[in-house]
Amino acid sequence: MANSEFDTIAAISTPAGEGGISIIRISGSDALQVANQLVKDRDLTKVASHTINYGHIIDPETQEEVDEVMVSVMLAPKTYTKEDVVEINCHGGLLATNRTLQLVLSHGARLAEPGEFTKRAFLNGRLDLSQAEAVMDLIRAKTDQSMQVALNQLDGDLSRLIKKLRQDILDVLAQVEVNIDYPEYDAVEEMTSQMLKEKATEVRQHLVALLQSAKQGKVLRDGLATAIIGRPNVGKSSLLNTLLHEDKAIVTSVAGTTRDVIEEYVNVNGVPLRLIDTAGIRKTDDQVEKIGVERSRQALNAADLVLLLIDASRELTGEDQQLLTATEKKSRIVILNKTDLPTKVDANQLKAMLGDTPLIKTSITDHTGVDQLGETIAHLFFNQGIESHQGDVMVTNARHIGLLHQAKEALDDVLKGLADGMPVDLVQIDMTRCWDLLGEITGDSYQDELLDQLFSQFCLGK
């Protein structure tokens, strides 16, 4: 992302296409002057801050009226970017919106880059880096729970914890420096080592707790890649349609109907699943079906969770046994489907084969067992259920997880160094490294290249 030097930027902040309204956001020191050139019958420089004002957009060159609008005026510093912000609420058609944007750009603003409004909010101290990243998590949230986690992070829950840990580290480092520079007691080395050991152990416990939340947090943020597998005609597409509450996949009694992988997001008991309906895995001479089967195997290997369907109305086959073996090391739930028909599979015997793997009996036709499936998925990844984690400080971001791992390793080096009798002034180097790494989470320490990479992932206009 180019260095903007905090000039005035503008972009459409609503999705492209037809709608009720479309919003053009302008931010910067000249935002008010740029908009004021275009609004007829209203002097925006004289209206109160945080008001919305009726007017018409005109082309100053031709005096042609472009659109009837409402204009929000918000003066610094109480704005998203802590700069002057003007938002022009146009009618939601493509033509009026684009013409208005072009007028804004030709009268003193430049087109914002992806994430540049939020980048300015960070650079101006409105948000720290973890809060800025939570903005995009909030936009992409797929369940109430993932939205709440993003909101908690946006409110600063993670930031406050990280900043407290950094302050604790800084306090002990300052005391170490005092003890090193002004030793007054013969036992100062021992006292200082004990102080470092206690603080490193305490901070490490907090980092371990955050990392333990990372698995669940990543599920809420990115969704759980869930492969629905089984022999042909066991009910995979029917299960997909039931979870989606729509007929997305073709369902017939003919084996091999699903030839390719179908992916859809669905909210199951608060857990976002990226459902992957696969072609039935079997030997086939059909070239197209062979490709589908191979893609099914790839989806199985990449899945975070496997839903393995078995037809209860038919005896277990060699193909069923192969799939049970292939998924032994995966997080999986085995679903004994078609229990509304005369059953030929001994559920007790199957359960004994599965060990700790959950076994759910369903009839997709009768919609029985589906609720139990949802509850099992939630408990499999959230122990006591997803509700038990509400209000927890949860880490969802892969960048944060990586930095927390590195910070914990730095503390491990501190504790090992102390145990090995290393001099305190060398041990404190690792303690300082932990402090720096935690600062990268909140943005207290960062490189410009990191900001460019992070904010380029945002949508335009945010």
Secondary structure by P-SEA (a helix, b strand, c coil): cccccccbbbccccccccccbbbbbbbccaaaaaaaacccccccccccccbbbbbcccccccccccccbbbbbbcccccccccbbbbbbccccaaaaaaaaaaaaaccccccccaaaaaaaaaaccccaaaaaaaaaaaacccaaaaaaaaaaaacaaaaaaaaaaaaaaaaaaaaaaaaacccccaaaaaaaaaaaaaaaaaaaaaaaaaaaaaaaaaaaccccccccccccccaaaaaaaaacccccccccccccccbbbbbccccccbbbbbbbbccccccccaaaaaaaaaaaaaaaaccccbbbbcccccccaaaaaaaaaacccbbbbbbccccccccccaaaaaaaaccbbbbbbccccccaaaaaaaaaaaacccccccccccccccccaaaaaaaaaaaaaaaaaaaaaaacccaaaaaaaaaaaaaaaaaaacccccaaaaaaaaaaccccc
